[in-house]
Amino acid sequence: MFGIAEMNPAMPELLPFLLRLAGDPELPERSTLLDHLIMAADHSEPVDPTDEVMALWFGVDSEHPERERCRAVFMRHASVVEMLPNGLIAPDSRAKLRRAAGLL
């Protein structure tokens, strides 16, 4: 589908489409799409600038405004995240999506 080894400026533009697709229970390969959304949620979390290792590895948030933009997209689509069935997502992964959507 797409690679998300790192956050990139295009991700905030793709997320609304991907979230709408994830909300479709008839979508084939829905679990694969959810895996990608979980990675996007994980990669959109803020990086603590005082954590030198994380800041070196992932860069500080001021260098990656797409993180904040992705969190805003997740929040705008919180209703989709809220309705995703429990059985498709492990509890810790569900928590990542819910945190990104501002539901936790």
C-alpha positions in Angstrom: 0.0 0.0 0.0 2.3 2.8 1.2 5.4 2.9 3.3 5.5 4.8 6.5 8.9 4.1 7.8 9.0 7.8 8.7 6.5 10.6 8.9 6.4 12.7 5.8 4.6 15.9 4.7 2.1 14.0 2.5 0.7 11.9 5.4 -1.8 14.6 6.7 -3.2 14.8 3.2 -3.7 11.0 3.0 -5.1 10.4 6.5 -8.7 11.6 5.9 -9.1 9.3 2.9 -7.5 6.3 4.8 -9.7 6.9 7.9 -12.8 7.0 5.8 -11.8 3.7 4.1 -11.0 2.2 7.6 -14.6 3.0 8.6 -16.0 0.8 5.8 -16.7 -2.7 7.3 -16.9 -4.2 3.7 -13.4 -3.1 2.8 -11.1 -6.0 1.8 -7.8 -6.0 3.7 -9.2 -3.6 6.3 -6.8 -5.0 8.9 -3.8 -4.1 6.8 -5.1 -0.6 6.4 -5.6 -0.4 10.2 -2.0 -1.4 10.7 -0.9 1.5 8.6 -3.1 3.9 10.5 -1.7 2.6 13.8 1.8 3.3 12.6 0.7 6.8 11.4 -0.8 7.5 14.9 2.4 6.2 16.5 4.7 8.3 14.3 2.5 11.4 14.9 3.1 11.4 18.6 5.2 14.4 19.8 8.9 13.9 20.4 10.2 15.1 23.7 13.0 17.5 22.8 14.8 16.8 26.0 15.2 13.1 25.0 18.4 13.4 22.9 18.2 9.9 21.5 14.6 10.3 20.3 15.2 13.8 19.0 18.2 12.6 17.1 16.4 9.6 15.7 13.1 11.2 14.8 13.8 14.9 14.8 12.2 17.5 16.9 8.6 18.5 16.3 9.5 22.0 15.0 11.3 20.2 12.1 8.2 18.0 11.5 5.0 20.0 11.5 3.3 17.1 9.8 3.1 15.3 13.2 0.8 18.0 14.6 -1.2 18.1 11.3 -1.7 14.3 11.5 -2.9 14.6 15.1 -5.4 17.3 14.0 -6.7 15.0 11.2 -7.1 12.1 13.7 -9.0 14.4 16.0 -11.3 15.6 13.2 -12.1 12.0 12.4 -12.4 10.8 16.0 -15.9 9.4 15.3 -14.3 7.0 12.8 -11.7 5.9 15.3 -14.3 5.5 18.0 -16.4 3.1 15.9 -13.7 0.8 14.8 -14.5 -2.7 16.1 -12.5 -4.0 19.0 -11.8 -7.4 17.4 -9.8 -5.9 14.6 -7.3 -4.0 16.7 -5.2 -5.1 19.7 -5.9 -3.0 22.8 -2.5 -1.2 22.8 -2.9 -0.3 19.2 -6.4 0.9 19.7 -5.1 3.1 22.5 -2.6 4.6 20.1 -5.3 5.5 17.6 -7.6 6.8 20.4 -4.7 8.9 21.8 -4.0 10.4 18.4 -7.7 11.2 18.0 -7.9 12.9 21.4 -10.2 10.3 22.8 -7.8 9.4 25.7 
